[in-house]
Amino acid sequence: MTLCIICRVLRKILEDALVRFYLERCIPKKLTIHPKGSTMSFKPLAIGQTATFTVVPTNAEGQVIPDPAPIIATSDNPSVATATCNPDGSGGVVTAIALGSYNVNATDGTINASPVDGTVVDLVVTTLTITPS
Protein backbone atom coordinates (compact mmCIF):
# COMPACT_ATOMS: atom_id res chain seq x y z
CA MET A 1 0.00 0.00 0.00
CA THR A 2 1.34 3.39 -0.99
CA LEU A 3 0.92 6.33 1.36
CA CYS A 4 -0.75 9.47 0.12
CA ILE A 5 1.29 12.66 -0.09
CA ILE A 6 -0.17 14.06 3.15
CA CYS A 7 0.67 10.86 5.05
CA ARG A 8 4.23 10.87 3.65
CA VAL A 9 4.72 14.51 4.71
CA LEU A 10 3.33 13.81 8.20
CA ARG A 11 5.52 10.73 8.49
CA LYS A 12 8.62 12.77 7.59
CA ILE A 13 7.70 15.52 10.09
CA LEU A 14 7.24 12.93 12.86
CA GLU A 15 10.51 11.17 12.01
CA ASP A 16 12.40 14.48 12.10
CA ALA A 17 10.77 15.44 15.41
CA LEU A 18 11.69 12.10 16.97
CA VAL A 19 15.29 12.40 15.80
CA ARG A 20 15.54 15.95 17.21
CA PHE A 21 13.99 14.79 20.51
CA TYR A 22 16.46 11.91 20.76
CA LEU A 23 19.49 14.06 19.94
CA GLU A 24 18.50 16.83 22.37
CA ARG A 25 17.37 14.75 25.31
CA CYS A 26 18.85 11.27 25.08
CA ILE A 27 22.42 11.77 23.86
CA PRO A 28 25.06 12.99 26.34
CA LYS A 29 26.35 16.48 25.57
CA LYS A 30 28.60 16.94 28.60
CA LEU A 31 30.66 14.85 31.01
CA THR A 32 31.47 16.21 34.47
CA ILE A 33 33.94 14.74 36.96
CA HIS A 34 32.66 14.96 40.54
CA PRO A 35 35.32 14.30 43.22
CA LYS A 36 33.75 13.06 46.45
CA GLY A 37 33.62 15.86 49.00
CA SER A 38 34.64 18.62 46.55
CA THR A 39 33.46 20.22 43.35
CA MET A 40 36.53 21.95 41.99
CA SER A 41 39.53 19.69 42.69
CA PHE A 42 40.70 16.63 44.54
CA LYS A 43 41.81 17.09 48.13
CA PRO A 44 45.58 16.68 48.61
CA LEU A 45 46.58 13.03 48.93
CA ALA A 46 49.59 11.40 50.55
CA ILE A 47 51.42 8.64 48.69
CA GLY A 48 49.31 5.48 48.79
CA GLN A 49 46.03 7.25 49.55
CA THR A 50 43.02 7.15 47.26
CA ALA A 51 40.17 9.51 46.41
CA THR A 52 36.85 8.63 44.82
CA PHE A 53 34.87 10.33 42.08
CA THR A 54 32.10 9.81 39.55
CA VAL A 55 31.79 10.96 35.96
CA VAL A 56 28.28 12.19 35.21
CA PRO A 57 26.88 12.46 31.66
CA THR A 58 24.18 15.08 31.04
CA ASN A 59 22.08 16.03 28.03
CA ALA A 60 21.70 19.48 26.44
CA GLU A 61 19.20 20.44 29.17
CA GLY A 62 21.60 19.43 31.97
CA GLN A 63 19.64 16.34 32.99
CA VAL A 64 21.63 13.28 34.03
CA ILE A 65 21.25 10.48 31.47
CA PRO A 66 23.01 7.17 30.85
CA ASP A 67 25.89 7.24 28.38
CA PRO A 68 25.74 4.37 25.89
CA ALA A 69 29.48 4.71 25.21
CA PRO A 70 31.97 3.50 27.82
CA ILE A 71 33.45 6.28 29.95
CA ILE A 72 37.22 6.12 30.51
CA ALA A 73 39.03 8.09 33.22
CA THR A 74 42.78 8.70 33.12
CA SER A 75 45.44 10.77 34.82
CA ASP A 76 47.59 13.12 32.75
CA ASN A 77 50.51 12.27 35.04
CA PRO A 78 50.29 8.53 35.82
CA SER A 79 53.69 8.55 37.51
CA VAL A 80 52.12 10.79 40.21
CA ALA A 81 48.55 9.39 40.33
CA THR A 82 46.44 6.88 38.42
CA ALA A 83 42.72 7.20 37.71
CA THR A 84 40.12 4.64 36.69
CA CYS A 85 36.32 4.37 36.65
CA ASN A 86 33.62 1.92 35.63
CA PRO A 87 32.31 2.19 32.04
CA ASP A 88 29.17 3.98 33.32
CA GLY A 89 31.28 6.63 35.13
CA SER A 90 30.69 5.25 38.63
CA GLY A 91 33.30 3.92 41.02
CA GLY A 92 36.09 6.31 40.04
CA VAL A 93 39.31 5.98 42.04
CA VAL A 94 42.46 8.10 42.05
CA THR A 95 45.52 6.47 43.62
CA ALA A 96 48.47 8.63 44.72
CA ILE A 97 51.84 7.18 43.68
CA ALA A 98 54.45 9.95 43.99
CA LEU A 99 54.76 13.62 44.93
CA GLY A 100 53.49 16.09 42.35
CA SER A 101 50.39 17.31 40.61
CA TYR A 102 47.99 15.64 38.18
CA ASN A 103 44.73 16.16 36.35
CA VAL A 104 41.98 13.56 36.06
CA ASN A 105 40.43 13.45 32.60
CA ALA A 106 37.36 11.55 31.38
CA THR A 107 36.02 10.80 27.91
CA ASP A 108 33.42 8.62 26.24
CA GLY A 109 35.28 8.76 22.94
CA THR A 110 33.52 11.86 21.63
CA ILE A 111 32.96 14.08 24.68
CA ASN A 112 35.77 15.17 27.00
CA ALA A 113 35.13 16.30 30.56
CA SER A 114 36.90 19.37 31.91
CA PRO A 115 39.92 18.04 33.80
CA VAL A 116 39.95 18.15 37.61
CA ASP A 117 43.28 18.80 39.31
CA GLY A 118 44.88 17.26 42.35
CA THR A 119 48.17 17.04 44.20
CA VAL A 120 50.11 14.37 46.02
CA VAL A 121 51.87 15.77 49.06
CA ASP A 122 54.38 14.47 51.59
CA LEU A 123 51.96 14.43 54.54
CA VAL A 124 48.24 15.00 54.90
CA VAL A 125 47.09 16.39 58.25
CA THR A 126 43.60 15.16 59.00
CA THR A 127 43.31 16.35 62.61
CA LEU A 128 45.17 19.01 64.52
CA THR A 129 44.55 19.38 68.24
CA ILE A 130 46.07 22.18 70.31
CA THR A 131 45.82 21.82 74.04
CA PRO A 132 46.92 24.36 76.63
CA SER A 133 50.28 23.65 78.31
PEJO-V308732 format. One record per residue. N is the residue number from 0. RES is the residue in one small letter. PHI is phi in whole degrees, -180 to 180 (* if undefined). BURIAL is + if it has 24 or more other ideal C-beta (glycine too) atoms within 12 Angstrom, else -. Layout:
n:N res:RES phi:PHI burial:BURIAL
n:N res:RES phi:PHI burial:BURIAL
This chain:
n:0 res:m phi:* burial:-
n:1 res:t phi:-95 burial:-
n:2 res:l phi:-78 burial:-
n:3 res:c phi:-73 burial:-
n:4 res:i phi:-60 burial:-
n:5 res:i phi:-66 burial:-
n:6 res:c phi:-64 burial:-
n:7 res:r phi:-65 burial:-
n:8 res:v phi:-65 burial:-
n:9 res:l phi:-62 burial:-
n:10 res:r phi:-61 burial:-
n:11 res:k phi:-64 burial:-
n:12 res:i phi:-62 burial:-
n:13 res:l phi:-65 burial:-
n:14 res:e phi:-60 burial:-
n:15 res:d phi:-63 burial:-
n:16 res:a phi:-65 burial:-
n:17 res:l phi:-66 burial:-
n:18 res:v phi:-64 burial:-
n:19 res:r phi:-60 burial:-
n:20 res:f phi:-58 burial:-
n:21 res:y phi:-61 burial:-
n:22 res:l phi:-66 burial:-
n:23 res:e phi:-80 burial:-
n:24 res:r phi:-114 burial:-
n:25 res:c phi:-115 burial:-
n:26 res:i phi:-106 burial:+
n:27 res:p phi:-59 burial:+
n:28 res:k phi:-114 burial:+
n:29 res:k phi:-149 burial:+
n:30 res:l phi:-115 burial:+
n:31 res:t phi:-129 burial:+
n:32 res:i phi:-90 burial:+
n:33 res:h phi:-117 burial:+
n:34 res:p phi:-67 burial:+
n:35 res:k phi:-65 burial:-
n:36 res:g phi:85 burial:-
n:37 res:s phi:-154 burial:-
n:38 res:t phi:-117 burial:-
n:39 res:m phi:-106 burial:-
n:40 res:s phi:-158 burial:+
n:41 res:f phi:-81 burial:+
n:42 res:k phi:-66 burial:+
n:43 res:p phi:-57 burial:+
n:44 res:l phi:-117 burial:+
n:45 res:a phi:-92 burial:-
n:46 res:i phi:-55 burial:-
n:47 res:g phi:94 burial:-
n:48 res:q phi:-79 burial:+
n:49 res:t phi:-127 burial:+
n:50 res:a phi:-135 burial:+
n:51 res:t phi:-110 burial:+
n:52 res:f phi:-158 burial:+
n:53 res:t phi:-130 burial:+
n:54 res:v phi:-113 burial:+
n:55 res:v phi:-112 burial:+
n:56 res:p phi:-87 burial:+
n:57 res:t phi:-131 burial:+
n:58 res:n phi:-88 burial:-
n:59 res:a phi:-62 burial:-
n:60 res:e phi:-91 burial:-
n:61 res:g phi:85 burial:-
n:62 res:q phi:-84 burial:-
n:63 res:v phi:-70 burial:-
n:64 res:i phi:-139 burial:+
n:65 res:p phi:-70 burial:-
n:66 res:d phi:-103 burial:+
n:67 res:p phi:-69 burial:-
n:68 res:a phi:-88 burial:-
n:69 res:p phi:-68 burial:-
n:70 res:i phi:-94 burial:+
n:71 res:i phi:-123 burial:+
n:72 res:a phi:-109 burial:+
n:73 res:t phi:-142 burial:+
n:74 res:s phi:-106 burial:+
n:75 res:d phi:-79 burial:-
n:76 res:n phi:-139 burial:+
n:77 res:p phi:-65 burial:-
n:78 res:s phi:-78 burial:-
n:79 res:v phi:-100 burial:+
n:80 res:a phi:-155 burial:+
n:81 res:t phi:-107 burial:+
n:82 res:a phi:-140 burial:+
n:83 res:t phi:-144 burial:+
n:84 res:c phi:-153 burial:+
n:85 res:n phi:-71 burial:-
n:86 res:p phi:-59 burial:-
n:87 res:d phi:-91 burial:+
n:88 res:g phi:94 burial:+
n:89 res:s phi:-85 burial:-
n:90 res:g phi:63 burial:-
n:91 res:g phi:-70 burial:+
n:92 res:v phi:-137 burial:+
n:93 res:v phi:-106 burial:+
n:94 res:t phi:-119 burial:+
n:95 res:a phi:-79 burial:+
n:96 res:i phi:-115 burial:-
n:97 res:a phi:-150 burial:-
n:98 res:l phi:-64 burial:-
n:99 res:g phi:146 burial:-
n:100 res:s phi:-122 burial:+
n:101 res:y phi:-154 burial:+
n:102 res:n phi:-126 burial:+
n:103 res:v phi:-94 burial:+
n:104 res:n phi:-116 burial:+
n:105 res:a phi:-143 burial:+
n:106 res:t phi:-148 burial:+
n:107 res:d phi:-113 burial:+
n:108 res:g phi:102 burial:-
n:109 res:t phi:-124 burial:-
n:110 res:i phi:-112 burial:+
n:111 res:n phi:-111 burial:+
n:112 res:a phi:-76 burial:+
n:113 res:s phi:-67 burial:-
n:114 res:p phi:-65 burial:+
n:115 res:v phi:-118 burial:+
n:116 res:d phi:-92 burial:+
n:117 res:g phi:-159 burial:+
n:118 res:t phi:-136 burial:+
n:119 res:v phi:-113 burial:+
n:120 res:v phi:-116 burial:-
n:121 res:d phi:-69 burial:-
n:122 res:l phi:-150 burial:-
n:123 res:v phi:-113 burial:-
n:124 res:v phi:-88 burial:-
n:125 res:t phi:-100 burial:-
n:126 res:t phi:-142 burial:-
n:127 res:l phi:-130 burial:-
n:128 res:t phi:-118 burial:-
n:129 res:i phi:-113 burial:-
n:130 res:t phi:-118 burial:-
n:131 res:p phi:-66 burial:-
n:132 res:s phi:-93 burial:-
